[in-house]
């Protein structure tokens, strides 16, 4: 099964498996992991683990499990995490600033973390020109040129809701292909762009129900 044919519901679980495998690899790189252990640590059933891994062509040893290193490397390849991925952030307010520092710190301290922050953008003239860990905040007016110059195709969007759709349209003309959207609004995705929405306020309100 090619990458493009893997169902999205499976793709969403692969990073969870990978996170578990990274931890196991640090402790026992030459060992194996059973579908039961991987499922227990990932929060899914062993049967679901076997079904997901079978769908991506991962084969375990009967009665033993999956080689941790080999499975980790396969998942990284499928998720494009076996090579450096350049990322930009649009909107450098409190949230954008915090996400920037998070990505920079992980990239500097973790050998296998391949998301590299290369650009920051904002439309506020008061912060344009400032730096976060050596990365200058550029004006959104030059976004398309910078995207081409620096070669990034993924962005994190942390702008006000009323600005988000206009920014997404700019991303489309600049050749951006993937967007993680923190803006509290459902965006119309231009052709060729994949948008994943995450809204902290909605998640907190959802969680509040269970108090």
MOBEL-V434558 format. One record per residue. N is the residue number from 1. RES is the residue in one letter. D_FIRST is the distance of its C-alpha to the first C-alpha in whole Angstrom. Layout:
n=N res=RES d_first=D_FIRST
n=N res=RES d_first=D_FIRST
This chain:
n=1 res=X d_first=0
n=2 res=X d_first=4
n=3 res=X d_first=7
n=4 res=X d_first=8
n=5 res=X d_first=6
n=6 res=X d_first=7
n=7 res=X d_first=10
n=8 res=X d_first=13
n=9 res=X d_first=15
n=10 res=X d_first=13
n=11 res=X d_first=13
n=12 res=X d_first=17
n=13 res=X d_first=17
n=14 res=X d_first=15
n=15 res=X d_first=18
n=16 res=X d_first=20
n=17 res=X d_first=19
n=18 res=X d_first=19
n=19 res=X d_first=23
n=20 res=X d_first=23
n=21 res=X d_first=22
n=22 res=X d_first=24
n=23 res=X d_first=27
n=24 res=X d_first=26
n=25 res=X d_first=26
n=26 res=X d_first=29
n=27 res=X d_first=31
n=28 res=X d_first=29
n=29 res=X d_first=27
n=30 res=X d_first=27
n=31 res=X d_first=26
n=32 res=X d_first=24
n=33 res=X d_first=23
n=34 res=X d_first=23
n=35 res=X d_first=21
n=36 res=X d_first=24
n=37 res=X d_first=25
n=38 res=X d_first=22
n=39 res=X d_first=22
n=40 res=X d_first=26
n=41 res=X d_first=26
n=42 res=X d_first=23
n=43 res=X d_first=25
n=44 res=X d_first=22
n=45 res=X d_first=22
n=46 res=X d_first=21
n=47 res=X d_first=19
n=48 res=X d_first=17
n=49 res=X d_first=17
n=50 res=X d_first=15
n=51 res=X d_first=13
n=52 res=X d_first=12
n=53 res=X d_first=11
n=54 res=X d_first=10
n=55 res=X d_first=7
n=56 res=X d_first=6
n=57 res=X d_first=7
n=58 res=X d_first=11
n=59 res=X d_first=13
n=60 res=X d_first=17
n=61 res=X d_first=20
n=62 res=X d_first=22
n=63 res=X d_first=25
n=64 res=X d_first=24
n=65 res=X d_first=21
n=66 res=X d_first=19
n=67 res=X d_first=20
n=68 res=X d_first=21
n=69 res=X d_first=21
n=70 res=X d_first=18
n=71 res=X d_first=16
n=72 res=X d_first=18
n=73 res=X d_first=17
n=74 res=X d_first=13
n=75 res=X d_first=14
n=76 res=X d_first=16
n=77 res=X d_first=14
n=78 res=X d_first=11
n=79 res=X d_first=14
n=80 res=X d_first=16
n=81 res=X d_first=18
n=82 res=X d_first=19
n=83 res=X d_first=21
n=84 res=X d_first=24
n=85 res=X d_first=23
n=86 res=X d_first=27
n=87 res=X d_first=28
n=88 res=X d_first=31
n=89 res=X d_first=33
n=90 res=X d_first=35
n=91 res=X d_first=38
n=92 res=X d_first=39
n=93 res=X d_first=42
n=94 res=X d_first=42
n=95 res=X d_first=38
n=96 res=X d_first=37
n=97 res=X d_first=39
n=98 res=X d_first=38
n=99 res=X d_first=34
n=100 res=X d_first=35
n=101 res=X d_first=37
n=102 res=X d_first=34
n=103 res=X d_first=31
n=104 res=X d_first=34
n=105 res=X d_first=35
n=106 res=X d_first=32
n=107 res=X d_first=31
n=108 res=X d_first=34
n=109 res=X d_first=34
n=110 res=X d_first=31
n=111 res=X d_first=29
n=112 res=X d_first=26
n=113 res=X d_first=26
n=114 res=X d_first=25
n=115 res=X d_first=26
n=116 res=X d_first=29
n=117 res=X d_first=31
n=118 res=X d_first=33
n=119 res=X d_first=35
n=120 res=X d_first=37
n=121 res=X d_first=38
n=122 res=X d_first=41
n=123 res=X d_first=43
n=124 res=X d_first=46
n=125 res=X d_first=48
n=126 res=X d_first=50
n=127 res=X d_first=47
n=128 res=X d_first=45
n=129 res=X d_first=46
n=130 res=X d_first=46
n=131 res=X d_first=44
n=132 res=X d_first=41
n=133 res=X d_first=41
n=134 res=X d_first=42
n=135 res=X d_first=39
n=136 res=X d_first=42
n=137 res=X d_first=41
n=138 res=X d_first=41
n=139 res=X d_first=42
n=140 res=X d_first=40
n=141 res=X d_first=42
n=142 res=X d_first=40
n=143 res=X d_first=36
n=144 res=X d_first=35
n=145 res=X d_first=36
n=146 res=X d_first=36
n=147 res=X d_first=32
n=148 res=X d_first=32
n=149 res=X d_first=34
n=150 res=X d_first=32
n=151 res=X d_first=29
n=152 res=X d_first=27
n=153 res=X d_first=25
n=154 res=X d_first=25
n=155 res=X d_first=28
n=156 res=X d_first=29
n=157 res=X d_first=32
n=158 res=X d_first=35
n=159 res=X d_first=37
n=160 res=X d_first=40
n=161 res=X d_first=38
n=162 res=X d_first=41
n=163 res=X d_first=39
n=164 res=X d_first=35
n=165 res=X d_first=35
n=166 res=X d_first=37
n=167 res=X d_first=35
n=168 res=X d_first=31
n=169 res=X d_first=33
n=170 res=X d_first=34
n=171 res=X d_first=30
n=172 res=X d_first=29
n=173 res=X d_first=31
n=174 res=X d_first=31
n=175 res=X d_first=27
n=176 res=X d_first=26
n=177 res=X d_first=22
n=178 res=X d_first=22
n=179 res=X d_first=25
n=180 res=X d_first=26
n=181 res=X d_first=29
n=182 res=X d_first=32
n=183 res=X d_first=34
n=184 res=X d_first=35
n=185 res=X d_first=34
n=186 res=X d_first=32
n=187 res=X d_first=31
n=188 res=X d_first=30
n=189 res=X d_first=27
n=190 res=X d_first=27
n=191 res=X d_first=25
n=192 res=X d_first=22
n=193 res=X d_first=23
n=194 res=X d_first=21
n=195 res=X d_first=24
n=196 res=X d_first=24
n=197 res=X d_first=27
n=198 res=X d_first=29
n=199 res=X d_first=33
n=200 res=X d_first=35
n=201 res=X d_first=38
n=202 res=X d_first=36
n=203 res=X d_first=34
n=204 res=X d_first=37
n=205 res=X d_first=39
n=206 res=X d_first=36
n=207 res=X d_first=37
n=208 res=X d_first=41
n=209 res=X d_first=41
n=210 res=X d_first=40
n=211 res=X d_first=43
